[in-house]
Amino acid sequence: MACNSCSTENGGAPKGCKSNGTCGTDSCNKLTVFDWLANMSLPSGEKPFNWVEVRFKNGRKHYYKNTENLTLSIGDIVATQAQSGHDVGMVTLTGELVRIQMKRKNIAQEGEEIYKIYRKASQKDIDIWSDARDKEDPMKVRARQFAIDLKLHMKISDIEFQGDASKATFYYTAEERVDFRELIKVFAREFRTRIEMKQVGFRQEASRLGGIGSCGRELCCSTWLTDFRSVSTSAARYQQLSLNPQKLAGQCGKLKCCLNYELDTYLDALKDFPKTEIKLLTEKGTAVCQKTDIFKGHMWYAYEGEWMNWHKITTAQANEIISLNKKNKKVASLEEYASELIDDTKNVFENVVGQDSLTRFDRPKSNNKRKNKRNNKNRRKPQNAKNNAK
């Protein structure tokens, strides 16, 4: 989706609002929330909930108390309390949904770490905030070069200025512990502002920066996913996916979060399947499982020594054979069960065109060369006759 300010420049090139996830019109934001209680009025005597949700750069959200009883709505730019100075963000949620979100995230409404909203942002606050945002990209390039010069094994992924431009937070990722004390001195000397270093994980880095996944859509972590659950390779094994790290890894380099989406459904379906390690004992020989089809409920077995010949049976038939084996009984062969699942392919290929030829629409090739030769001969004959007469 695009906002109203995402217009085009001269020549058709996209201009873009360059707000990077905090669009003023609230239509192309990250982790946006639909307030389905906005058109409902409160019961008589009830006061509106005096907490609001405020979003900052790249989907970072916090909850603030509206102590001044300001009339706030979604999309308003507000100045909020910070540890030192003030920050500027956009209101993304108000009313009773804020109470539900705070309860879900276990955020207390009373305590020492409660921040409040100072005021609606003035034009001066917005100008300082936008000027600070314009400095972030050039600073990120220089900061990465400083880290390389100091030979630090870290990656500075993003920089976020506070709303009053008094502090800059550097987000970085590193596989090991990094001693960046000398780096902070270089940053403070070059950028002339207070510096805060904050280490984030690789998944958090991908959620902040965003991107396009292998499915062709925006990353789940940057659009709606807020909690990062652990993903193991067993999730891929249960879904019979190829254990290829390049295909299973996401933009963050870790296993894709979407591997967990359908895992419960696969686990429920696999309850009816026997374990693939169990061998089927028949009079013809011992059969070993080669492949399973979870959707159709089929399993393929091959006799030991005859690995090229696979026999398809259903899960119910496999469980039946296993139960007989536990009673020290053997079936004659798997062919008896597999014969019931042989597909009848006699009537699969039919002539849907009927008796007509498949080349009935093709135009016959015309002998244009012969016609051209005849025309040329006819044209030359009268000229030759005139010459002979002379």
N, C-alpha and C positions, 0 to 999 in steps of 0.2 A: 504494500500500500504506500501511497505517496501523500505528502502533505501539500497544502496550498502554495507554500513558498518554494517547492521543488520544481521550479520552472526551467526553461531552457534559455541559453544565451543566444547571441547572434550566430547563425550558422547551424542551429539545431543541437549544439552540444549541451548535455545536461548540466544545469547550474548547481542544483542541490542546495539545501538549507545549511549544510555543514554544521549541524548541531550534534551529529554523532550520537544518536540515541536519546536525546532530550529535546525532541522537536516541540516547538511552542504550540502547535495545533493539536498535539496529542493524537496523531493518527499513524505515525510510523515509528513508534517507540519500542524499546525492548521491554519485555515483561509487563506489557500494559494490562490493565485490569478493567473489566466492564462492570460498572456499578448498576446492578439490576434492581437496586432499591432506591434509585434516584427519584423516580416518579411517585413513590409512596410517601404519604405524610405520616408523621409520628402520632401516636395516640394522644388524646388530650392530657395535659399535665406532664408529659414527658419532655425532657430536654435533650437536644442532640448531643451525641457523644463528642467530647471536646478534645479528641485526638485526631490527627491527620497523618496520612502517609505521604512522605516527600521523597522523590527520586532525584538522584544526582547523576553524574556521568556514568554511562555504560551499565545502567540498571542497578546501581547501588541505591538501596532504600533504607530509610530510617523513619522512626515514628516520633512525632513531636506533639507536645501538649499545647493546645490553643488557650493559653491563659488570658489573652486579651479579648477573647470572644469575637475574633475577627470573622467576617462573613467570607468564607473561602469556598471555592469550587474547584473542580478538576481543571488543571491547566494554569492556575495562578502561580506566578513567580513570587516566592517568599524568601525573606531573610531569616535564617534559623540560628539558634545558639550553637556554638562550637566550643571546644576546649579552650581556645583563645581566639578572640575575634568572632566573626560570624561567617556563615556559609550561605550560599544561594542555591536553591533548588526549585523544583516544580511539584505542585500538589498533584498526586495521582489518585488519591482515594480519600473520601470523607464519609462520615456517618457510621452506621452500625457495622458495615463491613470491616471498618478499621478495628473494631472491637473483636471481631471474629479472627482477623489476621493476627492480632496481638496475642490472642489466646492460643492460636495454633502454633505460633513461634515462641511461646512461653516468655513474653515480654511483660514485665511487671509495670503496673500503672503508678506505683509509688516506690520511691527509693532515691538514692543520691545521684544516680546516673540518668535522671530525667532531664531532657532538654526541651526547650519551649521555642515557640515562634515569636520573633520580635515584631515583625511588621510585614506588610506586603512590600515587595522590592520596589524601590524608586527607580527612576531612569538612571540616576547616577550609579546605583548598585548594579543595574543590568549592564551598563557600559564597562564598569570595572571587571565584571564577571566575564563578559564576552572578550575583552582585551586579554585577559589572563588565559582564556581558552585558546586564543590564537597563538599564544607563545608555546603551547604544549608540544606540538609536532617538531618545531626546530630544536627545542630543548631535548627531546627524546633522541634525536640524531646525535647531538653533541654528547649527551650522557652516555650513550652506547660507546662512542669513541673513547671517552675517558675510562670506561671500564675495561676496554680492550688494551689501552695503553698501560693500565695498572696490572694487566694479566690476571683479571679476576674471572673465574668460571661462573658467570651469571649472565642472565639475559634480562634487560630492562624492557618490559613489555608495554608499559603504559605510564603516563604521568597525568596527575589530576591536581589542578590548582584549587585551593579553597576559594570561596566566593569573594572574599575581600582581598585576594591575591597576596596574602601574608604568609602562606605556607604551600609547599608543593609536596605531594605524596608520590613517591616513586615505587611502582609495583614491579617486582622482579621475580624470576623463577631461577632456581638453582638445585642441582642434584645433591650437593654437599653444603656444609656450612661455609659461609663466606665472611671473611673479615673485611668489612667495607668502611672502616673508620677513616682511612686515608681518602677514600672516595667521597665521603660526606664532606670532608674539608675542601676538596676540589669543587664539589657542587656548590657549597656555600660561598666560596670565593668567586666562582664564575657567574652564578645565577643571582646572587644577592638576595636570597630569601631563606626562610627556614625550611629545612629538609627533613622529611620523614621517609624512612625506608620500610616497605611492607612486603614480606614474602608471601606469594600465593602459589597454589598448586597449578599443575598443568591444565587440569579441568577448569579451574577458576580463570586461568588466563584465556582459555578458548571462549568461555562465557562472556568475558569482558570485551574481547576483540571482535567476536562474532565471525561469521563465515558461512560457506555453503557446504553442506555435507554431500556424501556420495549419492544420496537419494535425490539430490537436486533441490532440496529445500534448505531454508535457514537452519542453523544449528538449534537443536532443542534447548541446549543450556543457555542460549542467548535470547530465546523467545518465550519459553514458558517453564522450563525445568529449573527448579530452585534447589532441590536436594540431590546430592551426588551419592548414589549408592555404589557399593563395591561391585565390580563386574569381574567374573572369573572365566577362565577358558572352559570350565565345565558347562557354562550356559551355551557355548557354541557346540559342544559335544552333544548335549541333549537335543539340540535342533539340527544335528547332522550337517553342520556347516564345515567348510574346509578350514583347517587351522592354519590359515595364511595370515601372518601378522600385518601384511600390507592391506588386506581386505577387511580385517577385523578392527583395525585401529582407526580412530577418528582424527579430527584436526589437532587434538591435544596430544596425540601419540599414544594414548591409552586405549583400552578396549572400548568400543562404542557403548554408550548408555542404552541404546535401543535393543541390545541383546537381551535385556531383562524384560522388555515389554511383553513378549509372548511366551516367556519361559514357563509361567504357571500353566498355560494351556497345554504346552508340550508335556509337562510333567504329569498332568492329569491324563493325557492320552497314553503316556507310556506305562501307566499303571496296569493296563490290560496286556502289555507286551511281556513275554518272558525275557529273562536276561540273555543277552547275546553270547555270554560265555557258556551257557548250558548247551551241551551237545545232544543230538537226537540219536538214539540207538535203534537201529532197524536190522532186520535179518540180512539186508543187502550190504550194510555197512554203517559206519558212524558218520553223521551229517553235522556240518559246522555252519553256523549262521554267517552269511556274507553281506547281507544288505537288508534294511527294513524301510518300509514306506509307512510313515506315521499317519498320513492323511487317509490312505485307503485301507490300512490295517493288514498289509501283506508283509511276508518275510520270505527271503530267498536263502535256501540251504544248498550246500554242495557236499557230496561224499568225499571223504578223505582219499586222495589219490585221483579223483576226478574233478579237479577244481574248475574245469572249463564248463561243466554242465551244472547249471543252477536250476533248482526246482522251487517254484513259487507256491506257498501255502498261506493260509490265513492264521491270524494269531490264535483263534479258537482251536484250530487244528494243531498248532504247535503246542498249546497248553494241554491238549488231549494226549498227544504223544508223550509229553513229559510226565504227565500223571501215570500213564501206563508204564513208563520206564521206572518210576519210583516203586511200582508193584512188581518189578523184575519181569515185565512183559515187553515184548518187542512187536512192532508192526512189520508187515512184510516189506514195504518200501515206501518211499515218499511219492513215487509216481502215482499211486492210488489216490492220494490227496491232491496232487498237482494237476491231475487230469480234469478235475472239476473246474479249474480256473483257466483252462486253455481258451484263449479268445478265438471266437469264430470270425475270421477275417475274409470270408468268402464274399459277403455283400458289403464290404467296406467301400470298395472302389466301384462307383456307378457312373454311367455316362449321363450326366445331368443335362447335356446338350441334346440328347436324343440321338436320332440317326443323322443329324447334320454333321458336316465336316467341320473340323476345328479351323480349317483355313478358308472358310466360306467368305470371310470379310476381306481376305487378302486380294489385292488388285493383281490381275494377270500382267506379267511383264510385256510391254509393248516393244516391237522391233522398230525403234525410232531410227536406228542407224540405216536400216534398209530403206526406209521411206526417204531419208535425207539423200541417200545415194541416187535413188530414182529421180527425185526432184532436180538434183544437180545435173543428171544426164539429159533430162528433158529441157533444161534451160540452155545447155550447151548445143543441142542439136540445131535450133534455128539460127544461131550465130554461125555455125559451120556451114549451113546451107547458103547463107548470104555471101560468105567468103568464096565459095565455089562458083556462085553465079558471077561474081566479079571476075 
